[in-house]
Amino acid sequence: MDVFYVILGICIPLIGTSLGAAFVFFMRRKCGGQISPVLMGITSGVMMAAAIWSLLLPSIDRSEHLGRLAFVPAAGGFFAGVVFLLVLDRLIPYFLSRADQAGEGRQKLMMMIFAITLHNIPEGMAVGVVFSGCLSGAVEMGGSFLSSSGVPFSPLAAQAFLLSLGIAIQNIPEGAIISMPLAGAGKSRKRAFACGVLSGMVEPVGAFATILLTRQIEQLLAFLLAFAAGAMVYVIVEELVPESSGCQASGKGTIGFAIGFVLMMTLDVAFG
């Protein structure tokens, strides 16, 4: 496969994140008090479904060679991710500062952004592993099909592009749940959009690093997937769920969680 198509393929997930982040330009300037719990609930649902179907289940699948112990890398990585976020929450001076309410709100947003960005790293690495196989020709190529431009692609190359496209579609709601809360917290729409896009930049970077160091990184991918899942679940339980349920509109937060969970589950299963 030509290097150009590899670069294009590893950048496709970033396009999905950018599209989601662009939703911020269509939202109202201020979110009402009844809307905020719904957004937090949707964010929680999206992150929970992503933690399960995009991270934990693939982590277990990558450890199938361990037989009945296939859960060990997933369990260890998940617990390590929770502990890592717990340590950050306790030790980083920014999170420890006894700030005003606005500062606490920024803390929640920063932790959410950090967790989603962390989750994007192993996704990018998974894309890198597949495209690395295309470059190295490690998998026997049998047959091919032609793209619209007439360029021949092997079945493995087709699988690599489909994986990138699936992750890009999954990234659309993730980009939105970064940019929209930031805009609601007072950031300009352009800055909120930029933050959403930057959260997805780690995917092509992770993919490129994996292509360069496939043998070393692939062995750790199962652990890293679960690690990111643990970090996301920590943020959900510690920050987002209390935020969406600790008010009179808690029922709306629960409905939002269900909507976000089902949406992300559908995308993960359909395009994963």
Disulfide bonds with the S-S distance in Angstrom:
none
